[in-house]
Amino acid sequence: MDTLAVGCGAGFSGDRTDAAAPVVRTLIARGGPAALVFENLAERTLAHQQLTRRTRPELGYEPLLEQELAPVLGDCLAHGIAIVGNFGAANPAGAADAVRRLAQRLGLPAPRVAVVSGDDLSDVRGRALVREYLAGPFDEAAFVCANAYQGAFEIADALRSGAQVVVTGRVADPSLVLGPAVAHYGWARTDWDRLAGATMAGHLLECGAQVTGGYFADPGRKDVPGLDDVGFPIAEIAADGSCIVTKAAGTGGLVDRRTVKEQLLYEVHDPRAYITPDVVADLGEVRVEQVGADRVRLSGVRGHPRTDTLKVLAYFDGGWLGEAEISYAGPNAEGRALLARDIIARRLGAELELRFD
């Protein structure tokens, strides 16, 4: 079987650590080329890990990395399932060391681990670049970090060079899936339609259980079975960039045209121009077809040349926002709540901006 299957093991930092194992079992039972991706980086997650690394230089990567990988690392290495993850966060090299230590602790052969670097623009040169493009003033004291969204081709290069685990920092979420597809099929940097199709496969997988019913569910309107054990998604990516989205066998959840359509448009500003570092994907002629139970085919995605710039996020420490809730019941509950408001306002002082609801 030549079609590449890519499974998702996590959709955010702190995601379930038991979700990847059923995906890996499904990939092994299916046979053929496969990869497992971990998408652990929201925007705030990376900033948080940059701050962690300031006080603990050896940290700054996904805190649950070992718990995520321990249930699946041995099976992936034994069955040739490549692992790709942005769990490197602010310290990809540290995460790579953690993967090696985990393999040693589990008694596994030392894995070939590759690190994709270059996204961190927090040094003097990077700060100068951010300062140049920033519309407002650059507050040096409040600056935390800046990171560029890198693409899939460095991931593909690492896999083609024999890496079994590829650790990245900030890359575009869909690029985690596109990288193994490029490595497997040998697509060129200008195979726009193929790149765009596999990019959207990555977009469907990047949020974990969202495409398998986790975000879709609405009791009485859009019922989803077995959400307590919702399965994570798998994309079977064809040579033309089209894909079939399914999920781990024997798990709850649902994959149908509706779940796929909702996730397809999730966080997409312009469906005709979904911009990534690798390609600009065009969903104007996309086709979403149910081809079996929990199996939906996505095709018709078109690709346009990538932009000549990369997206960069710059993070600044803007202080703290605190929230608290106190509940009052019984007679004159509102009056007692207003009294509490007045007490808190006097205690905290006038220098803080307060809001009471």
Rosetta blueprint (number, residue, H / E / L):
1 M L
2 D L
3 T L
4 L E
5 A E
6 V E
7 G E
8 C E
9 G E
10 A E
11 G L
12 F L
13 S L
14 G L
15 D L
16 R L
17 T L
18 D L
19 A L
20 A H
21 A H
22 P H
23 V H
24 V H
25 R H
26 T H
27 L H
28 I H
29 A H
30 R H
31 G L
32 G L
33 P L
34 A E
35 A E
36 L E
37 V E
38 F E
39 E L
40 N L
41 L L
42 A L
43 E H
44 R H
45 T H
46 L H
47 A H
48 H H
49 Q H
50 Q H
51 L H
52 T H
53 R H
54 R H
55 T H
56 R L
57 P L
58 E L
59 L L
60 G L
61 Y L
62 E L
63 P L
64 L L
65 L H
66 E H
67 Q H
68 E H
69 L H
70 A L
71 P L
72 V L
73 L H
74 G H
75 D H
76 C H
77 L H
78 A H
79 H L
80 G L
81 I L
82 A E
83 I E
84 V E
85 G E
86 N L
87 F L
88 G L
89 A L
90 A L
91 N L
92 P H
93 A H
94 G H
95 A H
96 A H
97 D H
98 A H
99 V H
100 R H
101 R H
102 L H
103 A H
104 Q H
105 R H
106 L L
107 G L
108 L L
109 P L
110 A L
111 P L
112 R L
113 V E
114 A E
115 V E
116 V E
117 S L
118 G L
119 D L
120 D E
121 L L
122 S L
123 D L
124 V H
125 R H
126 G H
127 R H
128 A H
129 L H
130 V H
131 R H
132 E H
133 Y H
134 L L
135 A L
136 G L
137 P L
138 F L
139 D L
140 E L
141 A L
142 A L
143 F E
144 V E
145 C E
146 A E
147 N E
148 A E
149 Y L
150 Q E
151 G L
152 A L
153 F H
154 E H
155 I H
156 A H
157 D H
158 A H
159 L H
160 R H
161 S L
162 G L
163 A L
164 Q L
165 V E
166 V E
167 V E
168 T E
169 G L
170 R L
171 V E
172 A L
173 D L
174 P L
175 S H
176 L H
177 V H
178 L H
179 G H
180 P H
181 A H
182 V H
183 A H
184 H H
185 Y H
186 G L
187 W L
188 A L
189 R L
190 T L
191 D L
192 W H
193 D H
194 R H
195 L H
196 A H
197 G H
198 A H
199 T H
200 M H
201 A H
202 G H
203 H H
204 L H
205 L H
206 E L
207 C L
208 G H
209 A H
210 Q H
211 V L
212 T L
213 G L
214 G L
215 Y L
216 F L
217 A L
218 D E
219 P L
220 G L
221 R L
222 K E
223 D L
224 V L
225 P L
226 G L
227 L H
228 D H
229 D H
230 V E
231 G L
232 F L
233 P E
234 I E
235 A E
236 E E
237 I E
238 A L
239 A L
240 D L
241 G L
242 S L
243 C E
244 I E
245 V E
246 T E
247 K E
248 A L
249 A L
250 G L
251 T L
252 G E
253 G L
254 L L
255 V L
256 D L
257 R H
258 R H
259 T H
260 V H
261 K H
262 E H
263 Q H
264 L H
265 L L
266 Y L
267 E L
268 V L
269 H L
270 D L
271 P L
272 R L
273 A L
274 Y E
275 I E
276 T L
277 P L
278 D L
279 V L
280 V E
281 A E
282 D E
283 L L
284 G L
285 E L
286 V L
287 R E
288 V E
289 E E
290 Q E
291 V E
292 G E
293 A L
294 D L
295 R E
296 V E
297 R E
298 L E
299 S E
300 G L
301 V L
302 R E
303 G E
304 H E
305 P L
306 R L
307 T L
308 D L
309 T L
310 L L
311 K L
312 V E
313 L E
314 A E
315 Y E
316 F E
317 D L
318 G L
319 G L
320 W L
321 L L
322 G L
323 E L
324 A L
325 E L
326 I L
327 S L
328 Y L
329 A L
330 G L
331 P L
332 N L
333 A H
334 E H
335 G H
336 R H
337 A H
338 L H
339 L H
340 A H
341 R H
342 D H
343 I H
344 I H
345 A H
346 R H
347 R H
348 L H
349 G L
350 A L
351 E L
352 L L
353 E L
354 L L
355 R L
356 F L
357 D L
